[in-house]
Amino acid sequence: MVGVEVDKYTARFHDLTRMVPHMVSTVEKLIDRYIWGVIPEIRRDVTSSNPTTLQAAVGMAYRLTNDVIRSSELTRRRPKETGRSTKKPSPKSTGQETTSSWKLRSNNSGA
């Protein structure tokens, strides 16, 4: 849901409230029904902001939707780094000797 889609949802919500006014007979019901129509990623945050007007709920939904969009763009641009390398280091790069190199040295030094 992009910010423009919040506007579309809000306009459609207003249309539906005019068609079925008994579903939103109080301000609390109106706000509650509006919140249940927003995307799940922001629904809990809009609810926890305790909006007292529909305009407050719409504004919060708009801001949070834009935040979700921005943060998802950032994660798509930047690959996750775990700090661990999946490639196993070679013994030469770590300064360790392998068993085969040790055997070669012991055979050559005794000759």
TIGU-538101 format. One record per atom (N, C-alpha, C): residue number from 0; atom name; x, y, z negated. Coordinates in Angstrom, 1 decimal. Each point is the difference from the previous one (the first is absolute). Layout:
N
<r n="NUM" atom="CA" X="X" Y="Y" Z="Z"/>
...
//
This chain:
111
<r n="0" atom="N" X="0.9" Y="-1.2" Z="0.0"/>
<r n="0" atom="CA" X="-0.9" Y="1.2" Z="0.0"/>
<r n="0" atom="C" X="0.9" Y="1.2" Z="0.0"/>
<r n="1" atom="N" X="0.0" Y="0.8" Z="1.0"/>
<r n="1" atom="CA" X="0.7" Y="1.2" Z="0.2"/>
<r n="1" atom="C" X="-0.8" Y="1.1" Z="-0.6"/>
<r n="2" atom="N" X="0.6" Y="1.2" Z="-0.3"/>
<r n="2" atom="CA" X="-0.7" Y="1.1" Z="-0.6"/>
<r n="2" atom="C" X="-1.3" Y="0.4" Z="0.8"/>
<r n="3" atom="N" X="0.1" Y="-0.1" Z="1.3"/>
<r n="3" atom="CA" X="-1.1" Y="0.3" Z="0.9"/>
<r n="3" atom="C" X="-1.1" Y="-1.0" Z="-0.3"/>
<r n="4" atom="N" X="0.4" Y="-1.3" Z="-0.2"/>
<r n="4" atom="CA" X="-1.0" Y="-1.0" Z="-0.3"/>
<r n="4" atom="C" X="-0.7" Y="0.2" Z="-1.3"/>
<r n="5" atom="N" X="0.6" Y="0.7" Z="-1.0"/>
<r n="5" atom="CA" X="-0.6" Y="0.4" Z="-1.3"/>
<r n="5" atom="C" X="-1.1" Y="0.9" Z="0.4"/>
<r n="6" atom="N" X="0.2" Y="1.0" Z="0.9"/>
<r n="6" atom="CA" X="-1.0" Y="1.0" Z="0.4"/>
<r n="6" atom="C" X="-1.2" Y="-0.7" Z="0.6"/>
<r n="7" atom="N" X="0.3" Y="-1.0" Z="0.9"/>
<r n="7" atom="CA" X="-1.0" Y="-0.7" Z="0.7"/>
<r n="7" atom="C" X="-0.9" Y="-0.8" Z="-1.0"/>
<r n="8" atom="N" X="0.7" Y="-0.7" Z="-1.0"/>
<r n="8" atom="CA" X="-0.7" Y="-0.8" Z="-1.0"/>
<r n="8" atom="C" X="-0.8" Y="0.9" Z="-0.8"/>
<r n="9" atom="N" X="0.5" Y="1.2" Z="-0.4"/>
<r n="9" atom="CA" X="-0.8" Y="0.9" Z="-0.8"/>
<r n="9" atom="C" X="-1.2" Y="0.5" Z="0.7"/>
<r n="10" atom="N" X="0.1" Y="0.3" Z="1.3"/>
<r n="10" atom="CA" X="-1.1" Y="0.5" Z="0.8"/>
<r n="10" atom="C" X="-1.1" Y="-1.1" Z="0.1"/>
<r n="11" atom="N" X="0.5" Y="-1.3" Z="0.2"/>
<r n="11" atom="CA" X="-1.0" Y="-1.1" Z="0.1"/>
<r n="11" atom="C" X="-0.6" Y="-0.2" Z="-1.4"/>
<r n="12" atom="N" X="0.7" Y="0.1" Z="-1.0"/>
<r n="12" atom="CA" X="-0.5" Y="-0.2" Z="-1.4"/>
<r n="12" atom="C" X="-1.1" Y="1.0" Z="-0.2"/>
<r n="13" atom="N" X="0.2" Y="1.3" Z="0.4"/>
<r n="13" atom="CA" X="-1.0" Y="1.0" Z="-0.2"/>
<r n="13" atom="C" X="-1.3" Y="-0.3" Z="0.8"/>
<r n="14" atom="N" X="0.2" Y="-0.5" Z="1.2"/>
<r n="14" atom="CA" X="-1.1" Y="-0.5" Z="0.8"/>
<r n="14" atom="C" X="-0.8" Y="-1.1" Z="-0.7"/>
<r n="15" atom="N" X="0.7" Y="-0.9" Z="-0.5"/>
<r n="15" atom="CA" X="-0.7" Y="-1.1" Z="-0.7"/>
<r n="15" atom="C" X="-0.7" Y="0.4" Z="-1.3"/>
<r n="16" atom="N" X="0.6" Y="0.9" Z="-0.7"/>
<r n="16" atom="CA" X="-0.7" Y="0.5" Z="-1.2"/>
<r n="16" atom="C" X="-1.3" Y="0.8" Z="0.3"/>
<r n="17" atom="N" X="0.0" Y="0.6" Z="1.2"/>
<r n="17" atom="CA" X="-1.3" Y="0.7" Z="0.4"/>
<r n="17" atom="C" X="-1.1" Y="-1.1" Z="0.4"/>
<r n="18" atom="N" X="0.5" Y="-1.1" Z="0.5"/>
<r n="18" atom="CA" X="-1.0" Y="-1.0" Z="0.5"/>
<r n="18" atom="C" X="-0.5" Y="-0.8" Z="-1.2"/>
<r n="19" atom="N" X="0.9" Y="-0.3" Z="-1.0"/>
<r n="19" atom="CA" X="-0.4" Y="-0.8" Z="-1.1"/>
<r n="19" atom="C" X="0.3" Y="0.7" Z="-1.3"/>
<r n="20" atom="N" X="-0.7" Y="1.1" Z="-0.3"/>
<r n="20" atom="CA" X="0.3" Y="0.8" Z="-1.2"/>
<r n="20" atom="C" X="-0.1" Y="-0.7" Z="-1.4"/>
<r n="21" atom="N" X="-0.9" Y="-1.0" Z="0.0"/>
<r n="21" atom="CA" X="-0.2" Y="-0.7" Z="-1.3"/>
<r n="21" atom="C" X="1.3" Y="-0.8" Z="-0.4"/>
<r n="22" atom="N" X="0.9" Y="-0.3" Z="0.9"/>
<r n="22" atom="CA" X="1.2" Y="-0.7" Z="-0.3"/>
<r n="22" atom="C" X="1.0" Y="0.8" Z="-0.7"/>
<r n="23" atom="N" X="-0.1" Y="1.3" Z="0.1"/>
<r n="23" atom="CA" X="0.9" Y="1.0" Z="-0.6"/>
<r n="23" atom="C" X="-0.8" Y="1.0" Z="-0.8"/>
<r n="24" atom="N" X="-0.9" Y="-0.4" Z="-0.9"/>
<r n="24" atom="CA" X="-0.9" Y="0.9" Z="-0.7"/>
<r n="24" atom="C" X="0.7" Y="0.9" Z="-1.0"/>
<r n="25" atom="N" X="1.2" Y="-0.5" Z="-0.5"/>
<r n="25" atom="CA" X="0.7" Y="0.9" Z="-0.9"/>
<r n="25" atom="C" X="1.4" Y="0.3" Z="0.5"/>
<r n="26" atom="N" X="0.7" Y="1.0" Z="-0.5"/>
<r n="26" atom="CA" X="1.3" Y="0.4" Z="0.4"/>
<r n="26" atom="C" X="1.0" Y="-1.2" Z="-0.2"/>
<r n="27" atom="N" X="-0.2" Y="-0.7" Z="-1.1"/>
<r n="27" atom="CA" X="0.9" Y="-1.1" Z="-0.3"/>
<r n="27" atom="C" X="-0.1" Y="-1.1" Z="1.0"/>
<r n="28" atom="N" X="-1.2" Y="-0.3" Z="0.4"/>
<r n="28" atom="CA" X="-0.3" Y="-1.0" Z="1.0"/>
<r n="28" atom="C" X="0.6" Y="0.4" Z="1.4"/>
<r n="29" atom="N" X="-0.2" Y="1.3" Z="0.3"/>
<r n="29" atom="CA" X="0.5" Y="0.5" Z="1.2"/>
<r n="29" atom="C" X="1.5" Y="-0.1" Z="0.1"/>
<r n="30" atom="N" X="0.7" Y="0.4" Z="-1.0"/>
<r n="30" atom="CA" X="1.5" Y="-0.1" Z="-0.1"/>
<r n="30" atom="C" X="0.4" Y="-1.5" Z="0.1"/>
<r n="31" atom="N" X="-0.6" Y="-0.8" Z="-0.8"/>
<r n="31" atom="CA" X="0.3" Y="-1.5" Z="-0.1"/>
<r n="31" atom="C" X="-0.2" Y="-0.6" Z="1.4"/>
<r n="32" atom="N" X="-1.1" Y="0.3" Z="0.7"/>
<r n="32" atom="CA" X="-0.2" Y="-0.6" Z="1.3"/>
<r n="32" atom="C" X="1.0" Y="0.5" Z="1.0"/>
<r n="33" atom="N" X="0.4" Y="1.2" Z="-0.1"/>
<r n="33" atom="CA" X="1.0" Y="0.6" Z="0.9"/>
<r n="33" atom="C" X="1.3" Y="-0.7" Z="-0.2"/>
<r n="34" atom="N" X="0.4" Y="-0.2" Z="-1.2"/>
<r n="34" atom="CA" X="1.3" Y="-0.6" Z="-0.4"/>
<r n="34" atom="C" X="0.1" Y="-1.4" Z="0.6"/>
<r n="35" atom="N" X="-1.1" Y="-0.8" Z="-0.1"/>
<r n="35" atom="CA" X="0.0" Y="-1.4" Z="0.5"/>
<r n="35" atom="C" X="0.1" Y="-0.1" Z="1.5"/>
<r n="36" atom="N" X="-0.1" Y="1.1" Z="0.7"/>
<r n="36" atom="CA" X="0.2" Y="0.0" Z="1.4"/>
<r n="36" atom="C" X="1.4" Y="0.3" Z="0.5"/>
<r n="37" atom="N" X="0.8" Y="0.5" Z="-0.9"/>
<r n="37" atom="CA" X="1.4" Y="0.4" Z="0.4"/>
<r n="37" atom="C" X="0.8" Y="-1.3" Z="0.1"/>
<r n="38" atom="N" X="1.2" Y="0.1" Z="0.6"/>
<r n="38" atom="CA" X="0.8" Y="-1.1" Z="0.2"/>
<r n="38" atom="C" X="0.5" Y="-0.6" Z="-1.3"/>
<r n="39" atom="N" X="0.2" Y="-1.3" Z="-0.1"/>
<r n="39" atom="CA" X="0.3" Y="-0.7" Z="-1.3"/>
<r n="39" atom="C" X="1.3" Y="0.5" Z="-0.6"/>
<r n="40" atom="N" X="1.0" Y="0.5" Z="0.8"/>
<r n="40" atom="CA" X="1.3" Y="0.4" Z="-0.5"/>
<r n="40" atom="C" X="-0.1" Y="1.2" Z="-0.9"/>
<r n="41" atom="N" X="-1.1" Y="0.8" Z="0.2"/>
<r n="41" atom="CA" X="-0.1" Y="1.3" Z="-0.8"/>
<r n="41" atom="C" X="-1.2" Y="0.0" Z="-0.9"/>
<r n="42" atom="N" X="-0.8" Y="-1.0" Z="0.1"/>
<r n="42" atom="CA" X="-1.3" Y="0.0" Z="-0.8"/>
<r n="42" atom="C" X="0.2" Y="0.1" Z="-1.5"/>
<r n="43" atom="N" X="1.0" Y="-0.8" Z="-0.5"/>
<r n="43" atom="CA" X="0.2" Y="0.1" Z="-1.5"/>
<r n="43" atom="C" X="0.5" Y="1.3" Z="-0.4"/>
<r n="44" atom="N" X="0.9" Y="0.6" Z="0.8"/>
<r n="44" atom="CA" X="0.5" Y="1.4" Z="-0.3"/>
<r n="44" atom="C" X="-1.0" Y="1.0" Z="0.0"/>
<r n="45" atom="N" X="-0.9" Y="0.0" Z="1.0"/>
<r n="45" atom="CA" X="-1.1" Y="1.0" Z="0.1"/>
<r n="45" atom="C" X="-0.9" Y="-0.2" Z="-1.3"/>
<r n="46" atom="N" X="-0.3" Y="-1.2" Z="-0.3"/>
<r n="46" atom="CA" X="-0.8" Y="-0.3" Z="-1.2"/>
<r n="46" atom="C" X="0.6" Y="0.5" Z="-1.3"/>
<r n="47" atom="N" X="1.3" Y="-0.3" Z="-0.1"/>
<r n="47" atom="CA" X="0.7" Y="0.4" Z="-1.3"/>
<r n="47" atom="C" X="0.2" Y="1.5" Z="-0.1"/>
<r n="48" atom="N" X="-0.2" Y="0.8" Z="1.1"/>
<r n="48" atom="CA" X="0.1" Y="1.4" Z="-0.1"/>
<r n="48" atom="C" X="-1.3" Y="0.6" Z="-0.6"/>
<r n="49" atom="N" X="-1.0" Y="-0.8" Z="-0.2"/>
<r n="49" atom="CA" X="-1.3" Y="0.4" Z="-0.6"/>
<r n="49" atom="C" X="-0.5" Y="1.3" Z="0.7"/>
<r n="50" atom="N" X="-0.3" Y="-0.1" Z="1.3"/>
<r n="50" atom="CA" X="-0.6" Y="1.2" Z="0.6"/>
<r n="50" atom="C" X="-1.4" Y="0.3" Z="-0.5"/>
<r n="51" atom="N" X="-0.3" Y="1.3" Z="-0.3"/>
<r n="51" atom="CA" X="-1.3" Y="0.4" Z="-0.5"/>
<r n="51" atom="C" X="-0.9" Y="0.5" Z="1.1"/>
<r n="52" atom="N" X="0.6" Y="0.3" Z="1.2"/>
<r n="52" atom="CA" X="-0.8" Y="0.4" Z="1.2"/>
<r n="52" atom="C" X="0.4" Y="-0.9" Z="1.2"/>
<r n="53" atom="N" X="-0.9" Y="0.0" Z="0.9"/>
<r n="53" atom="CA" X="0.3" Y="-0.7" Z="1.3"/>
<r n="53" atom="C" X="1.2" Y="0.6" Z="0.7"/>
<r n="54" atom="N" X="0.1" Y="1.4" Z="-0.1"/>
<r n="54" atom="CA" X="1.1" Y="0.7" Z="0.7"/>
<r n="54" atom="C" X="1.3" Y="-0.4" Z="-0.6"/>
<r n="55" atom="N" X="0.0" Y="-0.2" Z="-1.4"/>
<r n="55" atom="CA" X="1.3" Y="-0.5" Z="-0.6"/>
<r n="55" atom="C" X="0.4" Y="-1.4" Z="0.4"/>
<r n="56" atom="N" X="-1.0" Y="-0.8" Z="0.2"/>
<r n="56" atom="CA" X="0.3" Y="-1.4" Z="0.4"/>
<r n="56" atom="C" X="0.5" Y="0.0" Z="1.5"/>
<r n="57" atom="N" X="-0.7" Y="0.8" Z="0.8"/>
<r n="57" atom="CA" X="0.4" Y="0.1" Z="1.4"/>
<r n="57" atom="C" X="1.5" Y="0.5" Z="0.1"/>
<r n="58" atom="N" X="0.3" Y="1.1" Z="-0.7"/>
<r n="58" atom="CA" X="1.3" Y="0.6" Z="0.0"/>
<r n="58" atom="C" X="1.1" Y="-1.0" Z="-0.5"/>
<r n="59" atom="N" X="-0.3" Y="-0.8" Z="-1.0"/>
<r n="59" atom="CA" X="0.9" Y="-1.0" Z="-0.5"/>
<r n="59" atom="C" X="0.2" Y="-1.1" Z="1.0"/>
<r n="60" atom="N" X="-1.1" Y="-0.4" Z="0.6"/>
<r n="60" atom="CA" X="0.1" Y="-1.1" Z="1.0"/>
<r n="60" atom="C" X="0.9" Y="0.5" Z="1.2"/>
<r n="61" atom="N" X="-0.2" Y="1.2" Z="0.4"/>
<r n="61" atom="CA" X="0.8" Y="0.6" Z="1.1"/>
<r n="61" atom="C" X="1.5" Y="0.0" Z="-0.3"/>
<r n="62" atom="N" X="0.3" Y="0.5" Z="-1.2"/>
<r n="62" atom="CA" X="1.4" Y="0.2" Z="-0.4"/>
<r n="62" atom="C" X="0.7" Y="-1.4" Z="-0.2"/>
<r n="63" atom="N" X="-0.7" Y="-0.9" Z="-0.6"/>
<r n="63" atom="CA" X="0.5" Y="-1.4" Z="-0.2"/>
<r n="63" atom="C" X="0.2" Y="-0.7" Z="1.3"/>
<r n="64" atom="N" X="-1.0" Y="0.1" Z="0.9"/>
<r n="64" atom="CA" X="0.2" Y="-0.6" Z="1.3"/>
<r n="64" atom="C" X="1.2" Y="0.5" Z="0.8"/>
<r n="65" atom="N" X="0.2" Y="1.3" Z="-0.1"/>
<r n="65" atom="CA" X="1.2" Y="0.5" Z="0.7"/>
<r n="65" atom="C" X="1.3" Y="-0.5" Z="-0.7"/>
<r n="66" atom="N" X="0.0" Y="-0.1" Z="-1.3"/>
<r n="66" atom="CA" X="1.1" Y="-0.6" Z="-0.7"/>
<r n="66" atom="C" X="0.3" Y="-1.4" Z="0.4"/>
<r n="67" atom="N" X="-1.0" Y="-0.8" Z="0.1"/>
<r n="67" atom="CA" X="0.1" Y="-1.4" Z="0.5"/>
<r n="67" atom="C" X="0.6" Y="0.0" Z="1.4"/>
<r n="68" atom="N" X="-0.5" Y="0.8" Z="0.8"/>
<r n="68" atom="CA" X="0.6" Y="0.1" Z="1.4"/>
<r n="68" atom="C" X="1.4" Y="0.4" Z="0.0"/>
<r n="69" atom="N" X="0.4" Y="1.0" Z="-0.8"/>
<r n="69" atom="CA" X="1.4" Y="0.4" Z="0.0"/>
<r n="69" atom="C" X="0.9" Y="-1.1" Z="-0.6"/>
<r n="70" atom="N" X="-0.4" Y="-0.6" Z="-1.0"/>
<r n="70" atom="CA" X="0.8" Y="-1.0" Z="-0.6"/>
<r n="70" atom="C" X="0.1" Y="-1.3" Z="0.9"/>
<r n="71" atom="N" X="-1.0" Y="-0.3" Z="0.7"/>
<r n="71" atom="CA" X="0.1" Y="-1.1" Z="0.9"/>
<r n="71" atom="C" X="0.9" Y="0.3" Z="1.2"/>
<r n="72" atom="N" X="0.0" Y="1.3" Z="0.4"/>
<r n="72" atom="CA" X="1.0" Y="0.4" Z="1.1"/>
<r n="72" atom="C" X="1.4" Y="-0.1" Z="-0.5"/>
<r n="73" atom="N" X="0.2" Y="0.4" Z="-1.2"/>
<r n="73" atom="CA" X="1.4" Y="-0.1" Z="-0.6"/>
<r n="73" atom="C" X="0.5" Y="-1.4" Z="0.0"/>
<r n="74" atom="N" X="-0.8" Y="-1.0" Z="-0.5"/>
<r n="74" atom="CA" X="0.4" Y="-1.4" Z="-0.1"/>
<r n="74" atom="C" X="0.2" Y="-0.6" Z="1.4"/>
<r n="75" atom="N" X="-0.7" Y="0.5" Z="1.0"/>
<r n="75" atom="CA" X="0.2" Y="-0.5" Z="1.4"/>
<r n="75" atom="C" X="1.3" Y="0.5" Z="0.5"/>
<r n="76" atom="N" X="0.4" Y="1.2" Z="-0.3"/>
<r n="76" atom="CA" X="1.2" Y="0.6" Z="0.5"/>
<r n="76" atom="C" X="1.3" Y="-0.6" Z="-0.6"/>
<r n="77" atom="N" X="-0.1" Y="-0.3" Z="-1.3"/>
<r n="77" atom="CA" X="1.1" Y="-0.5" Z="-0.8"/>
<r n="77" atom="C" X="-0.1" Y="-1.4" Z="-0.3"/>
<r n="78" atom="N" X="0.9" Y="-0.9" Z="0.5"/>
<r n="78" atom="CA" X="-0.2" Y="-1.4" Z="-0.4"/>
<r n="78" atom="C" X="0.4" Y="-0.2" Z="-1.4"/>
<r n="79" atom="N" X="-0.6" Y="-1.0" Z="-0.6"/>
<r n="79" atom="CA" X="0.3" Y="-0.3" Z="-1.4"/>
<r n="79" atom="C" X="1.4" Y="-0.6" Z="-0.2"/>
<r n="80" atom="N" X="0.7" Y="0.5" Z="-1.0"/>
<r n="80" atom="CA" X="1.3" Y="-0.5" Z="-0.3"/>
<r n="80" atom="C" X="0.0" Y="-0.6" Z="-1.3"/>
<r n="81" atom="N" X="0.4" Y="-1.3" Z="-0.1"/>
<r n="81" atom="CA" X="0.0" Y="-0.7" Z="-1.3"/>
<r n="81" atom="C" X="1.3" Y="0.1" Z="-0.7"/>
<r n="82" atom="N" X="1.1" Y="0.5" Z="0.6"/>
<r n="82" atom="CA" X="1.3" Y="0.1" Z="-0.6"/>
<r n="82" atom="C" X="0.8" Y="-1.3" Z="0.1"/>
<r n="83" atom="N" X="-0.6" Y="-1.0" Z="0.5"/>
<r n="83" atom="CA" X="0.7" Y="-1.3" Z="0.1"/>
<r n="83" atom="C" X="0.2" Y="-0.3" Z="1.5"/>
<r n="84" atom="N" X="1.1" Y="-0.5" Z="0.3"/>
<r n="84" atom="CA" X="0.3" Y="-0.4" Z="1.4"/>
<r n="84" atom="C" X="-0.5" Y="-1.5" Z="0.2"/>
<r n="85" atom="N" X="-0.6" Y="-0.2" Z="1.1"/>
<r n="85" atom="CA" X="-0.4" Y="-1.4" Z="0.2"/>
<r n="85" atom="C" X="1.1" Y="-0.8" Z="0.6"/>
<r n="86" atom="N" X="1.1" Y="0.7" Z="0.5"/>
<r n="86" atom="CA" X="1.1" Y="-0.7" Z="0.6"/>
<r n="86" atom="C" X="1.0" Y="-0.4" Z="-1.1"/>
<r n="87" atom="N" X="0.4" Y="-1.2" Z="0.0"/>
<r n="87" atom="CA" X="0.9" Y="-0.5" Z="-1.0"/>
<r n="87" atom="C" X="1.4" Y="0.5" Z="0.4"/>
<r n="88" atom="N" X="0.8" Y="0.6" Z="-0.9"/>
<r n="88" atom="CA" X="1.3" Y="0.5" Z="0.3"/>
<r n="88" atom="C" X="1.0" Y="-1.2" Z="0.3"/>
<r n="89" atom="N" X="0.9" Y="0.3" Z="0.9"/>
<r n="89" atom="CA" X="1.0" Y="-1.1" Z="0.3"/>
<r n="89" atom="C" X="1.1" Y="0.0" Z="-1.1"/>
<r n="90" atom="N" X="0.6" Y="-1.1" Z="-0.2"/>
<r n="90" atom="CA" X="1.1" Y="-0.1" Z="-1.0"/>
<r n="90" atom="C" X="1.1" Y="1.0" Z="0.2"/>
<r n="91" atom="N" X="0.3" Y="0.3" Z="1.3"/>
<r n="91" atom="CA" X="1.1" Y="0.9" Z="0.3"/>
<r n="91" atom="C" X="-0.4" Y="1.4" Z="-0.5"/>
<r n="92" atom="N" X="-1.2" Y="0.4" Z="0.2"/>
<r n="92" atom="CA" X="-0.4" Y="1.4" Z="-0.4"/>
<r n="92" atom="C" X="0.0" Y="0.1" Z="-1.5"/>
<r n="93" atom="N" X="-0.2" Y="-1.1" Z="-0.8"/>
<r n="93" atom="CA" X="0.0" Y="0.1" Z="-1.4"/>
<r n="93" atom="C" X="1.3" Y="-0.3" Z="-0.6"/>
<r n="94" atom="N" X="1.0" Y="-0.4" Z="0.8"/>
<r n="94" atom="CA" X="1.3" Y="-0.3" Z="-0.6"/>
<r n="94" atom="C" X="0.2" Y="-1.4" Z="-0.5"/>
<r n="95" atom="N" X="-1.0" Y="-0.8" Z="0.1"/>
<r n="95" atom="CA" X="0.0" Y="-1.4" Z="-0.5"/>
<r n="95" atom="C" X="0.6" Y="-0.9" Z="1.1"/>
<r n="96" atom="N" X="0.7" Y="-1.0" Z="-0.4"/>
<r n="96" atom="CA" X="0.5" Y="-1.0" Z="0.9"/>
<r n="96" atom="C" X="-1.0" Y="-1.2" Z="0.1"/>
<r n="97" atom="N" X="-0.1" Y="-0.5" Z="1.2"/>
<r n="97" atom="CA" X="-0.9" Y="-1.2" Z="0.2"/>
<r n="97" atom="C" X="0.8" Y="-1.2" Z="-0.3"/>
<r n="98" atom="N" X="-0.6" Y="-1.1" Z="-0.2"/>
<r n="98" atom="CA" X="0.6" Y="-1.3" Z="-0.3"/>
<r n="98" atom="C" X="0.9" Y="-0.4" Z="1.2"/>
<r n="99" atom="N" X="-0.5" Y="0.2" Z="1.2"/>
<r n="99" atom="CA" X="0.8" Y="-0.4" Z="1.2"/>
<r n="99" atom="C" X="1.3" Y="0.9" Z="0.2"/>
<r n="100" atom="N" X="-0.1" Y="1.3" Z="-0.4"/>
<r n="100" atom="CA" X="1.2" Y="0.8" Z="0.1"/>
<r n="100" atom="C" X="1.0" Y="-0.4" Z="-1.0"/>
<r n="101" atom="N" X="-0.4" Y="-0.5" Z="-1.2"/>
<r n="101" atom="CA" X="0.9" Y="-0.4" Z="-1.1"/>
<r n="101" atom="C" X="0.7" Y="-1.3" Z="0.5"/>
<r n="102" atom="N" X="-0.8" Y="-0.9" Z="0.6"/>
<r n="102" atom="CA" X="0.6" Y="-1.3" Z="0.5"/>
<r n="102" atom="C" X="1.1" Y="0.3" Z="1.0"/>
<r n="103" atom="N" X="-0.3" Y="0.9" Z="0.9"/>
<r n="103" atom="CA" X="1.0" Y="0.3" Z="1.1"/>
<r n="103" atom="C" X="1.3" Y="0.6" Z="-0.6"/>
<r n="104" atom="N" X="-0.1" Y="0.8" Z="-1.0"/>
<r n="104" atom="CA" X="1.2" Y="0.6" Z="-0.7"/>
<r n="104" atom="C" X="0.8" Y="-1.1" Z="-0.7"/>
<r n="105" atom="N" X="-0.7" Y="-0.8" Z="-0.7"/>
<r n="105" atom="CA" X="0.7" Y="-1.1" Z="-0.8"/>
<r n="105" atom="C" X="0.7" Y="-1.0" Z="1.0"/>
<r n="106" atom="N" X="-0.6" Y="-0.2" Z="1.1"/>
<r n="106" atom="CA" X="0.7" Y="-0.9" Z="1.0"/>
<r n="106" atom="C" X="1.2" Y="0.6" Z="0.7"/>
<r n="107" atom="N" X="-0.1" Y="1.3" Z="0.3"/>
<r n="107" atom="CA" X="1.1" Y="0.7" Z="0.6"/>
<r n="107" atom="C" X="1.1" Y="0.3" Z="-0.9"/>
<r n="108" atom="N" X="-0.3" Y="0.2" Z="-1.3"/>
<r n="108" atom="CA" X="1.1" Y="0.4" Z="-0.9"/>
<r n="108" atom="C" X="0.8" Y="-1.2" Z="-0.4"/>
<r n="109" atom="N" X="-0.5" Y="-1.2" Z="0.1"/>
<r n="109" atom="CA" X="0.8" Y="-1.2" Z="-0.4"/>
<r n="109" atom="C" X="0.8" Y="-0.6" Z="1.2"/>
<r n="110" atom="N" X="-0.1" Y="0.6" Z="1.2"/>
<r n="110" atom="CA" X="0.7" Y="-0.6" Z="1.1"/>
<r n="110" atom="C" X="1.4" Y="0.5" Z="0.2"/>
//
